[in-house]
Amino acid sequence: MMQMLKYVLLFVWVFMIYIVLSTSLESNLYKEWNYLASIPWMRATLWDFYANMLVIYLWVIYKEKNAFVILLWAVLFFCLGSIGSIGYVLIQLFRAKPTDGIKEVLMKSKRDA
């Protein structure tokens, strides 16, 4: 199960990098911002996205002990979105021992190590 999760998330991570890069080449977010901000669903989507990033970031604060690492992940999450958050989860999965289950990946803090 853990192997399948790694491969699925790796595929989604690469796909998101492709989507962000291809969209960036096609459209400039800063030029489109006023139009996008005028769409109520776009604003709701952004609030929803950043609420999810906050939840995942609170997990990082629990898992990590180094203040610099915690701050670095905040920048990566809030600037890169799912590329950053999927990257963090992938690192956690690849660091897990072969005998670890999802519970150990989610709950084991570096403070416990």
C-alpha positions as CSV (number, residue, x, y, z in Angstrom):
1,M,0.0,0.0,0.0
2,M,2.8,2.4,0.9
3,Q,4.6,1.7,-2.4
4,M,1.4,2.4,-4.4
5,L,0.9,5.7,-2.4
6,K,4.5,6.7,-3.3
7,Y,3.9,6.1,-7.0
8,V,0.5,7.8,-7.1
9,L,1.8,10.9,-5.3
10,L,5.0,11.0,-7.4
11,F,2.8,11.0,-10.6
12,V,0.6,13.8,-9.2
13,W,3.7,15.8,-8.1
14,V,5.2,15.6,-11.6
15,F,1.8,16.3,-13.2
16,M,1.4,19.4,-11.1
17,I,4.9,20.7,-12.0
18,Y,4.0,20.2,-15.6
19,I,0.6,22.0,-15.2
20,V,2.1,25.0,-13.4
21,L,5.0,25.3,-15.8
22,S,2.8,25.0,-18.9
23,T,0.2,27.4,-17.5
24,S,2.9,29.9,-16.6
25,L,4.3,29.9,-20.2
26,E,0.8,30.4,-21.5
27,S,-0.6,33.0,-19.1
28,N,0.9,35.5,-16.8
29,L,-0.8,35.3,-13.4
30,Y,0.1,38.9,-12.5
31,K,-1.5,40.3,-15.7
32,E,-4.7,38.1,-15.1
33,W,-4.9,38.8,-11.3
34,N,-7.5,41.6,-11.4
35,Y,-9.8,39.5,-13.6
36,L,-9.3,36.4,-11.6
37,A,-9.9,38.2,-8.3
38,S,-13.2,39.5,-9.6
39,I,-14.6,35.9,-9.8
40,P,-16.2,34.9,-6.5
41,W,-15.4,31.2,-7.0
42,M,-11.8,32.0,-7.6
43,R,-11.6,33.9,-4.3
44,A,-13.4,31.0,-2.5
45,T,-11.0,28.5,-4.1
46,L,-8.0,30.5,-2.9
47,W,-9.4,30.7,0.6
48,D,-10.1,27.0,0.5
49,F,-6.6,26.2,-0.8
50,Y,-4.8,28.3,1.9
51,A,-7.0,26.8,4.6
52,N,-5.8,23.3,3.5
53,M,-2.2,24.5,3.3
54,L,-2.5,25.7,6.9
55,V,-3.8,22.3,8.1
56,I,-0.9,20.5,6.4
57,Y,1.5,23.1,7.7
58,L,0.4,22.4,11.3
59,W,1.3,18.8,10.7
60,V,4.8,19.9,9.6
61,I,5.1,21.9,12.8
62,Y,4.2,18.8,14.8
63,K,6.6,16.6,12.8
64,E,9.7,18.8,12.5
65,K,11.9,20.1,15.3
66,N,14.2,22.5,13.4
67,A,12.8,26.1,13.3
68,F,14.6,26.8,9.9
69,V,13.1,23.7,8.4
70,I,9.6,24.6,9.7
71,L,10.0,28.1,8.2
72,L,11.3,26.7,4.9
73,W,8.3,24.4,4.5
74,A,6.0,27.4,5.2
75,V,7.5,29.3,2.2
76,L,7.4,26.2,0.0
77,F,3.8,25.4,0.9
78,F,2.4,28.8,0.6
79,C,4.4,29.7,-2.6
80,L,4.3,26.4,-4.4
81,G,1.0,25.0,-3.2
82,S,0.5,21.3,-3.9
83,I,4.0,21.0,-5.4
84,G,5.4,21.8,-2.0
85,S,2.9,19.8,0.1
86,I,3.1,16.7,-2.1
87,G,6.9,17.0,-2.0
88,Y,6.8,17.0,1.8
89,V,4.6,14.0,1.9
90,L,6.8,12.2,-0.6
91,I,9.8,12.9,1.6
92,Q,8.0,11.5,4.6
93,L,7.0,8.3,2.7
94,F,10.5,7.7,1.3
95,R,12.1,8.2,4.7
96,A,9.7,5.7,6.3
97,K,11.1,2.3,7.2
98,P,9.8,-0.7,5.1
99,T,8.0,-1.9,8.2
100,D,6.3,1.4,8.9
101,G,2.6,1.8,8.1
102,I,0.8,5.0,7.3
103,K,0.2,5.6,11.1
104,E,3.9,5.8,11.7
105,V,4.4,8.2,8.8
106,L,1.6,10.5,10.0
107,M,2.2,10.3,13.7
108,K,6.0,9.9,14.2
109,S,7.5,13.2,15.0
110,K,11.2,14.0,14.6
111,R,11.0,15.0,18.3
112,D,10.3,11.3,19.0
113,A,13.5,10.2,17.1
